[in-house]
Amino acid sequence: MLRLPTKGESTPPLVLPKQEAPKAESHQRRRERQSAEIFDETFAKKQGPDQTLVRIIMAGATTIIVVLLAGLLWPKGGNDTDDSDSTSVLPPELIDLPDREPESIVNTVLSSDLVRKQLEPVIREFLESPTMEEAASHTRRPTRTLQRMKKLHGDGYYSPGFRQIKWNVPMERDGEWAMLSVEDSQFRTLPIALVREDGRWQIDWESWAGWSEVDLTTLRKEKPTEPVTVRVTVDPIDYYNFSFSDESKWSSYRLSDPEKIEAVYGYAPSLGEIDLRLKPNSGEKDLRFTLSVRYPDDATSDNQLIIDRILARGWVITEEAP
């Protein structure tokens, strides 16, 4: 409310002087600018110890790696080695084994040097021979072999040819016997056996050809009651009939000739020694065996016979059967 001045009071100014509003207090602190020299010196002081630690760690790791590599590369046993000696990577030499049962074939690595220098030339000459007479000259018991070759082949003999030794197939050694596989001119991979007799390696033609004393076709016609030798592939089969109908007494097997054209059924006493040795392991089939077989005296079927004896697991008989 406007008041008028009384007598004796001075008249106040009508316009008040301008007053500046108070400034708000700032919460920011002004940072003092440091010179480049001071910054560089501070940074160097902070980084120096870390770099030293890194160098120490790297040096330690390098030392450990060098020690480990030296341990791995240092020759074992202190023996001097000659890098130029290529024989250090070859299989061991042939190992002579004691006499074993005819069916025993012991897996022993053959020397690659012996295979190339002694076995391969004999195999090549045998497989590339143009006539039976020449082929028989490279075999064990050449006179008997030639007679059996003529009986088996007649006038239809031909040279199988030779391509290569199959190095990726296991090779075996049993005493004076060597077993390996070859590839013939028809690209078939076939097992072949050699025996060292009279100071030289010779082909075992009987195992090569799957020779049987009587072929299965003739066997079915003649039904011999005396044991005969056959080379066959063997597979278990459930077939019980006629004279062999009691499956609690017998175990049955299909016996096939080398060409798998003809087959008969062979029987062995259930869980007997022959039965247990014929049974394949898991996944095995068409196992090769050399067997002695015969028909029962009262045979009522031409395709069922008795397995009298196992002469060999495989087609190689390392010793003559008595």
Helices and strands as residue ranges (DSSP letters): H 36-73, G 76-78, G 86-89, H 112-114, I 115-119, H 120-127, H 132-136, H 142-153, E 164-165, E 172-174, E 177-183, E 189-197, E 200-203, H 205-209, H 216-222, E 228-236, G 242-244, E 250-256, E 263-269, H 273-278, E 287-294, E 304-313
